[in-house]
Structures are given as structure tokens and as C-alpha cells.
Amino acid sequence: MSNYQSLFYWMCVADNARTAFCWFAAIFTIISVISTVIYFAAFYTESAQEQTQQDKDIQRNMGKWMRWCYPFMVLFWMLLVLTPDKKDALLIVAGGGVLNYLASDSTAKTIPHELLSFAKTEIENMGESAKVDLDIKSQKDKILDVAKTMTTQELLDRMKVDSNFAKVVLNK
């Protein structure tokens, strides 16, 4: 296989592994939550002197489940977080390749300004769409969203009390 074929192969494998990590993380999280709830329910049902043998057996069994599930839950959540999906892996590879090309190629310095301006605008638009997709807002945007919903009197009253709010609204 060529270098790019193996690269795309491993990106697909990483994406499939991420899906498996997601499933295992969900399974171990559910088991951990259920065993923890049952463990503490058996512990707090009666006072310590009045616990039956059945309650003690339940606690011991749930303790075993918790002891085995928590490490696996943490492991699979960490693997899920640290493994990129196809989109992330492609962005990493493509972005790194473009930046390596621009940094090392002498002809890249002769790229027309309009093309660089276009590329910069497209990257900024991608960033803005990612912010919209992820619902990421700056503090200024949050303040302006609140200001848009206020009546004139509420706006004036808030501006009298909160100088930061007034600065953001007036500098818009």
C-alpha cells in the first residue's frame, strides 16, 4: 500500500475504534452507576447492626462489580476522548500537510494575495460554523444576546448598574 492508502486505512480504523470505545464506555458507565446505586441502597436500608446477611452479600457483590467496572470505565472514556474520529483525523492530516507545504516550499511564498485572503476567510468561516455547531459563544456574544431580548427601559436600568454590560452594548 502507498503511504496515503495506509494513512486513510488507519484513519478509518481509528474511527471504528472510537465507536467501539464509545460503546464500551457507555456499557461500563451504566454498570458502574447501577452497581453504585445498589451498593449504597443496600448499605443505607437499615442501620449497621440490623443489616441482614442478604444485604451484606449484595454489598460484597456490588463492591466487586464496582472494583472491576470503574477502572475499565475510566480507561474507555480516556480512549474515547483521545482517539480522533474521521473528520478530526482528516483535519489534522490535511491541515498539517498544508502548513508543511507552505512552510517549506519556496513557490508557496509567491501565492497571490487574493488566494491567501480567500483561504483565510474560508478558515474563519469554518471556525464560525464550528462555533455555531458546538454552541460556543464569547462573553460579548452572550451579553449582546441578552441585550437583544430586553426592553429599552430594562436595557437602560441594566446599563446603569453593570458598567461591563454598558461597555459591551455601546461598543457594538
ABEGO torsion letter per residue (X at the ends): XBAAAAAAAAAAAAAAAAAAAAAAAAAAAAAAAAAAAAAAAAAAABBAAABBAAAAAAAAAAAAAAAAAAAAAAAAAAAAAABBBAAAAAAAAAAAAAAAAAAABAAAAABBAAAAAAAAAAAAAAAAAAAAAAGBBBAAAAAAAAAAABBAAAAAAAAAABAAAAAAAAAX
